[in-house]
Amino acid sequence: MIKSRVRAGDIACRYGGEEFALILAEVDTEGAQRCVENIRERIKHLSLHNRGQTLGTVTISAALPLSLGR
């Protein structure tokens, strides 16, 4: 689901058990915020099921690092 929300040159990968990382090439802070917000909205509306039961709401936390060299 996340990979379908990033551009062809970007990287979306699993970083740990429940962690994911996005590497967004050639994007400014506002573009990165839009990308993360798009993913957050999509996850907010997920309806997940397991063994016939609907699971609860899925949430995410996101952080954008600042590049001080630019």
Summary of the structure (lengths in Angstrom):
residues: 70
radius of gyration: 14.1
end to end distance: 30.7
largest distance: 50.7
contacts: 118
relative contact order: 0.16
helix: 27%
strand: 17%
